[in-house]
Amino acid sequence: MRLLPLILLAMTLPACTGDDTDTDTDTDTDTDSDTDSDTIIDPGLDCQPATYLGDEDWPFVISVPETVTLCGTFDEGRTLEEEIDAKALLQIPAGRYPLPGEGTDVPLRVPMCVKASDGSIHTAGPVGAVTANRNEWNGSVSLNPMFEQELEGGGAFSFFAYTSFVPPDEPGEVVVTDDPPDPWANDALYTSWCAETGHEFCPKDTGTNFAVCNPTTYQPQSHTVEFSGGDVIFEILMGESAASTEPAAFVRASGTLDGASFDQKDYWKLIYRPAHHHFQRDFGVFFDAPISGACGLKMVGLDPWEGATTVPDVELVDCDLKTVETRKTSSHVWER
């Protein structure tokens, strides 16, 4: 199964409060390193995207068995603070969405919608256009449809799809679900939202990729840190990659601060930014209510290596993730 990632123009997130109401019923509030509960996403997201307009007989298909919501993920080119603004959700309704095997500027509309970090909703509006790039080499065929359409609410939605096959076989399909993608697959789909039209594909470093919110088949990893006045466990799920930085999801942060406990699983309040291949890791978490005058805490430059000689301090932060106080760390354990 393939993942549908999306690149999204950064927008502003109201960090410490927010109006998203979760319906999570998980009662586990321990601070161990298990990942026995799902990350909370917005259960009320239902932005009624427009209908598909295309040709049902086209050969290359985007298949969505059930309506899926995907979460904005990190980009190593951003700072931890910039990751706050880049958070967003993508919703794709269940359906079968064929793409052409040939042609230039062929009319097409693909249903989807985005909830940006400021709460605004952006949906497929006017009909867009797709160009199907087809190349043949050594008996095989690669097909690369590139598509763009303007959105109601601003910006333009675009995607680059890829499949390869050997005739007389026909192009296959990209299956989009809430399961993690196969990093070794020959079929792929990459989507984006640009601030302006006229892009074949948004540059990665201008926005946000989308990925599976709860990739439970990924390897669980945790960082347990003790510091002056408290402790924190950062939990991530780490995937595999054929070449680029591995996909990952920051799914939980729990611990204590000055005698008060916290256990955060809300997507909007968990902030993560790694260096290349996660060789260093930046974490931020916003509490549900302030503790000791802080909206949350962060750690920047945490090393995922056994016996790391330098462990960064824990920084208490305001609701913009700016440091208000520093706490000395006393221990760090990385588990995987």
C-alpha positions as CSV (number, residue, x, y, z in Angstrom):
1,M,0.0,0.0,0.0
2,R,1.2,3.5,-0.8
3,L,1.1,6.6,1.2
4,L,-0.2,9.9,-0.1
5,P,2.0,12.7,1.3
6,L,1.1,16.4,0.9
7,I,3.2,19.5,1.0
8,L,1.4,22.4,2.5
9,L,2.1,26.1,2.8
10,A,2.9,27.0,6.5
11,M,0.2,28.7,8.5
12,T,-0.2,29.7,12.1
13,L,-1.3,27.3,14.9
14,P,-2.7,28.6,18.2
15,A,-0.2,26.6,20.2
16,C,-1.3,26.3,23.8
17,T,-5.0,26.3,23.5
18,G,-6.8,25.5,20.3
19,D,-10.4,24.5,19.6
20,D,-10.0,20.9,18.6
21,T,-12.0,18.6,20.9
22,D,-10.8,15.0,21.0
23,T,-12.9,11.9,21.7
24,D,-10.1,9.7,22.9
25,T,-11.3,7.2,25.5
26,D,-8.0,5.7,26.3
27,T,-7.5,5.8,30.1
28,D,-3.9,4.9,30.2
29,T,-2.0,7.7,31.9
30,D,1.2,5.9,32.8
31,T,4.6,7.3,31.9
32,D,6.2,4.1,30.6
33,S,7.5,3.8,27.1
34,D,4.8,1.8,25.5
35,T,2.7,3.1,22.6
36,D,-0.6,1.5,23.5
37,S,-2.8,4.3,22.4
38,D,-3.4,6.2,19.2
39,T,-2.2,9.8,18.6
40,I,-5.3,12.0,18.9
41,I,-6.2,13.7,15.6
42,D,-9.3,15.9,14.9
43,P,-12.3,13.6,15.0
44,G,-14.5,16.3,13.7
45,L,-12.7,16.9,10.4
46,D,-15.4,16.5,7.7
47,C,-14.8,19.2,5.1
48,Q,-17.0,17.7,2.3
49,P,-14.5,17.8,-0.6
50,A,-15.8,18.3,-4.2
51,T,-16.5,15.3,-6.4
52,Y,-14.1,13.6,-8.9
53,L,-14.2,14.7,-12.5
54,G,-12.3,12.6,-15.0
55,D,-12.6,9.5,-17.1
56,E,-13.4,6.2,-15.3
57,D,-11.6,4.3,-18.1
58,W,-8.2,5.9,-17.5
59,P,-5.6,3.2,-16.7
60,F,-3.7,4.5,-13.7
61,V,-5.8,4.6,-10.5
62,I,-5.6,6.3,-7.1
63,S,-7.7,4.0,-4.9
64,V,-8.9,5.0,-1.4
65,P,-10.8,2.1,0.2
66,E,-12.0,4.2,3.1
67,T,-12.0,7.9,3.8
68,V,-8.5,8.7,5.2
69,T,-7.1,11.5,7.3
70,L,-3.3,12.0,7.2
71,C,-1.1,14.2,9.4
72,G,1.4,16.8,8.5
73,T,4.9,15.6,9.3
74,F,8.3,17.1,9.9
75,D,10.8,18.6,7.5
76,E,14.5,18.6,8.5
77,G,14.9,21.9,6.7
78,R,12.7,23.7,9.3
79,T,13.2,24.7,12.9
80,L,11.2,23.2,15.7
81,E,9.3,26.5,16.0
82,E,8.5,26.5,12.3
83,E,7.1,23.0,12.7
84,I,4.2,24.4,14.8
85,D,3.0,26.6,11.9
86,A,3.3,23.7,9.4
87,K,0.9,21.3,11.1
88,A,-2.2,20.4,9.2
89,L,-4.5,17.5,8.3
90,L,-5.4,16.1,4.9
91,Q,-8.6,14.3,4.2
92,I,-9.3,12.1,1.1
93,P,-12.7,10.6,0.7
94,A,-13.2,7.0,-0.2
95,G,-13.3,6.4,-3.9
96,R,-11.6,5.4,-7.1
97,Y,-9.8,8.2,-9.0
98,P,-8.4,7.2,-12.4
99,L,-5.5,9.1,-14.0
100,P,-4.8,9.3,-17.8
101,G,-2.0,7.3,-19.4
102,E,-1.3,10.0,-22.0
103,G,-2.1,13.6,-22.9
104,T,-1.2,17.2,-22.0
105,D,-3.4,19.5,-19.8
106,V,-6.2,17.0,-19.6
107,P,-9.1,18.3,-17.4
108,L,-9.2,16.6,-14.0
109,R,-10.5,17.2,-10.5
110,V,-9.5,15.0,-7.5
111,P,-11.5,15.4,-4.3
112,M,-9.5,16.3,-1.2
113,C,-9.5,18.9,1.6
114,V,-7.0,20.3,4.0
115,K,-7.4,21.7,7.5
116,A,-4.7,24.2,8.1
117,S,-3.1,25.0,11.4
118,D,-5.2,28.2,11.7
119,G,-8.4,26.1,11.4
120,S,-9.2,27.1,7.8
121,I,-10.5,24.5,5.4
122,H,-9.3,24.3,1.7
123,T,-11.1,22.1,-0.8
124,A,-10.9,21.1,-4.4
125,G,-12.8,23.7,-6.4
126,P,-12.4,24.4,-10.2
127,V,-11.3,21.6,-12.5
128,G,-7.6,21.3,-12.8
129,A,-5.3,19.8,-15.5
130,V,-3.0,16.8,-15.6
131,T,-0.2,16.0,-18.0
132,A,0.8,12.3,-18.3
133,N,4.5,12.0,-18.9
134,R,5.3,8.6,-20.4
135,N,8.8,7.1,-20.9
136,E,9.9,3.8,-22.4
137,W,13.2,2.1,-21.7
138,N,14.5,-1.4,-22.2
139,G,11.0,-2.8,-22.6
140,S,9.5,-1.1,-19.5
141,V,7.3,1.9,-19.3
142,S,7.2,4.6,-16.6
143,L,4.2,6.8,-16.3
144,N,4.3,10.1,-14.4
145,P,1.1,12.1,-14.3
146,M,1.5,15.7,-13.0
147,F,-1.5,17.6,-11.8
148,E,-2.6,21.0,-10.5
149,Q,-5.9,22.5,-9.5
150,E,-6.9,25.7,-7.6
151,L,-8.5,25.3,-4.2
152,E,-11.5,26.9,-2.6
153,G,-10.0,28.8,0.3
154,G,-6.7,29.7,-1.4
155,G,-3.7,28.1,-3.0
156,A,-3.3,25.2,-5.5
157,F,-3.3,21.5,-5.0
158,S,-0.9,19.5,-7.1
159,F,0.5,16.0,-7.3
160,F,3.2,13.9,-9.0
161,A,2.3,10.3,-9.4
162,Y,4.6,7.5,-10.6
163,T,4.2,3.9,-11.7
164,S,6.3,1.5,-13.9
165,F,5.2,-1.6,-15.7
166,V,6.1,-3.9,-18.6
167,P,3.6,-4.2,-21.5
168,P,1.3,-5.9,-22.2
169,D,0.6,-5.3,-18.4
170,E,-1.3,-2.1,-17.7
171,P,-0.5,0.5,-15.0
172,G,-1.5,-0.5,-11.5
173,E,-3.0,1.5,-8.7
174,V,-1.8,3.5,-5.8
175,V,-3.7,2.5,-2.7
176,V,-4.1,5.2,-0.1
177,T,-4.9,4.1,3.5
178,D,-4.0,4.9,7.0
179,D,-1.3,2.1,6.9
180,P,2.3,3.1,6.3
181,P,3.5,2.9,2.7
182,D,5.9,0.3,1.2
183,P,9.2,2.3,0.8
184,W,10.4,-0.2,-1.8
185,A,7.3,0.0,-4.1
186,N,7.4,0.9,-7.8
187,D,4.2,3.0,-7.4
188,A,4.0,6.3,-5.6
189,L,2.0,9.5,-5.2
190,Y,3.3,12.8,-3.9
191,T,0.9,15.7,-3.5
192,S,1.3,19.4,-2.5
193,W,-0.4,22.7,-1.8
194,C,1.2,25.8,-3.2
195,A,0.4,29.4,-2.3
196,E,0.2,30.2,-6.1
197,T,-0.7,28.3,-9.2
198,G,1.8,27.4,-11.9
199,H,3.8,24.8,-10.1
200,E,4.4,21.3,-11.4
201,F,5.4,20.3,-7.9
202,C,5.9,22.3,-4.7
203,P,9.6,22.2,-3.5
204,K,9.7,20.1,-0.4
205,D,11.3,22.8,1.7
206,T,8.4,25.3,1.2
207,G,5.8,23.4,3.1
208,T,4.7,20.2,4.9
209,N,4.6,16.6,3.8
210,F,1.6,14.5,5.0
211,A,2.0,11.0,6.3
212,V,0.2,8.3,8.3
213,C,-0.9,9.6,11.7
214,N,-0.4,6.4,13.6
215,P,2.1,4.1,11.8
216,T,1.8,1.3,14.3
217,T,3.9,-1.1,12.3
218,Y,6.9,1.2,12.5
219,Q,9.7,0.6,15.1
220,P,8.9,2.2,18.5
221,Q,11.6,4.3,20.0
222,S,11.7,6.4,23.2
223,H,13.9,8.9,24.9
224,T,13.6,9.0,28.7
225,V,15.1,12.1,30.3
226,E,15.4,13.1,33.9
227,F,15.9,16.7,34.7
228,S,15.8,19.1,37.6
229,G,12.2,19.0,38.9
230,G,10.8,16.3,36.6
231,D,11.1,13.7,33.9
232,V,9.8,13.2,30.3
233,I,9.5,10.4,27.9
234,F,9.3,11.2,24.2
235,E,7.9,8.3,22.1
236,I,8.2,8.1,18.3
237,L,7.5,5.4,15.7
238,M,10.3,5.1,13.1
239,G,9.9,3.7,9.6
240,E,12.3,2.8,6.7
241,S,13.4,4.7,3.7
242,A,15.1,3.7,0.4
243,A,17.4,6.7,0.5
244,S,16.0,9.8,2.2
245,T,15.4,10.6,5.9
246,E,13.2,7.9,7.4
247,P,9.5,8.6,8.0
248,A,8.6,8.9,11.7
249,A,5.7,10.0,13.9
250,F,6.0,11.6,17.3
251,V,3.0,10.0,19.1
252,R,3.3,10.7,22.8
253,A,5.1,12.7,25.5
254,S,4.5,12.0,29.2
255,G,6.1,12.8,32.5
256,T,6.1,15.1,35.4
257,L,7.1,18.7,36.1
258,D,7.4,20.1,39.7
259,G,5.0,17.3,41.0
260,A,2.4,17.7,38.2
261,S,2.0,15.0,35.6
262,F,1.3,15.3,31.9
263,D,0.5,12.8,29.2
264,Q,0.1,14.3,25.7
265,K,-1.1,12.4,22.7
266,D,-2.7,15.3,20.8
267,Y,-1.2,15.6,17.3
268,W,-1.4,19.4,17.4
269,K,0.5,19.6,20.6
270,L,3.4,17.3,19.8
271,I,6.2,19.0,17.8
272,Y,9.1,17.1,16.2
273,R,12.0,18.1,14.0
274,P,15.0,15.7,13.3
275,A,18.3,16.3,11.6
276,H,19.1,14.2,8.5
277,H,18.3,10.5,9.1
278,H,17.3,11.5,12.7
279,F,20.9,11.8,13.8
280,Q,19.8,14.5,16.2
281,R,16.2,15.1,17.4
282,D,14.3,18.1,18.5
283,F,11.1,17.6,20.6
284,G,8.5,20.0,21.8
285,V,5.3,19.3,23.8
286,F,2.5,21.6,24.9
287,F,0.6,20.8,28.1
288,D,-3.2,20.8,28.2
289,A,-2.9,23.4,30.9
290,P,0.1,25.4,32.1
291,I,2.5,23.8,34.7
292,S,4.7,26.0,36.8
293,G,3.9,28.9,34.5
294,A,5.0,27.1,31.4
295,C,2.9,26.1,28.4
296,G,5.2,23.2,27.6
297,L,8.7,22.1,27.3
298,K,11.3,21.3,24.6
299,M,14.6,19.6,24.0
300,V,16.8,20.6,21.1
301,G,19.7,18.4,19.8
302,L,19.0,15.1,21.5
303,D,21.3,12.4,20.3
304,P,19.9,8.9,19.6
305,W,23.1,7.1,20.6
306,E,24.0,4.9,23.5
307,G,26.5,6.6,25.8
308,A,26.1,10.1,24.3
309,T,28.3,12.3,26.3
310,T,26.3,15.5,25.9
311,V,22.6,15.8,26.7
312,P,20.9,19.1,26.1
313,D,19.0,20.8,28.9
314,V,15.2,20.8,29.1
315,E,13.7,24.1,28.3
316,L,10.3,25.2,29.7
317,V,8.5,27.2,27.0
318,D,5.7,29.7,26.5
319,C,2.8,29.1,24.1
320,D,5.0,30.1,21.2
321,L,7.7,27.6,22.1
322,K,10.0,30.3,23.3
323,T,12.2,29.4,26.3
324,V,11.2,30.9,29.7
325,E,13.4,28.7,31.9
326,T,16.1,26.1,31.6
327,R,16.3,22.9,33.7
328,K,19.5,20.8,33.9
329,T,19.3,17.2,32.8
330,S,20.7,14.4,34.9
331,S,20.1,11.3,32.7
332,H,19.0,10.2,29.3
333,V,18.1,6.7,28.1
334,W,17.3,5.9,24.4
335,E,15.4,2.7,23.8
336,R,14.3,0.9,20.6
